[in-house]
Amino acid sequence: MAEQDNAPPRPDIGEGWYEALQAEFHAPYFAELKAFLVAERAAHPVYPKGRDIFNAFKHTPFPAVRVVILGQDPYHGPGQAHGLCFSVPAGIPPPPSLQNIFTEMQRDLGLPKPSHGDLTPWAGQGVLLLNATLTVRADLAGSHQGRGWERFTDAAIQRLSESHTGLVFLLWGRFAQQKEALIDTQKHYTLKAPHPSPLSAHRGFIGCGHFGQANELLAAQGKPTIDWKL
């Protein structure tokens, strides 16, 4: 059936995702979220740039997802957020949490620490780098929480759980681990560890071995492994 003439324009969100999330785009809460963002951008700098908000989906098509890393909020400093959780564009110094991710990757796999913090190559291999909230006001962490993004990204997690089998979810920290309720753990894998932030990384994130474990779980299913080297 053709969409009605007065339907909102189809968003550019990446292969397979619009079909999976179409009901969310047409729900009243999403219209309220868009109105909130318009007002926010009129009054404050908002990160990431509009074209980058859905980068996690654009870089990792729905059918291609194999691993999911869940974050909470975009970085709120200038030039940092570009739509992939924990990632920063090349040329931006990796924040402390990302430095700890690289420390564990080096310990786990023996890979050299990258010279940049751009995780786009992971996304291109099927690693969905999804923040629960997709925008933030500059210099104000958590400022766009509770406005609707969580409902949208929860729906994305649920659609993945329903439509795929054998996904590996890396749940780092209490916030991400609460999302396990959205995942069918009879058909997917969840690997849990403390958050990689400096406050908690040395309470179990360093030493968790999730990068190698994720590849072992993929290989056991006959799926291609992730080349974590950047």
Helices and strands as residue ranges (DSSP letters): H 17-25, H 28-43, E 46-47, G 50-52, H 55-59, G 62-64, E 67-71, H 96-109, H 120-123, E 127-131, E 136-137, H 149-163, E 168-172, H 174-178, G 179-182, E 189-193, G 201-203, H 210-220
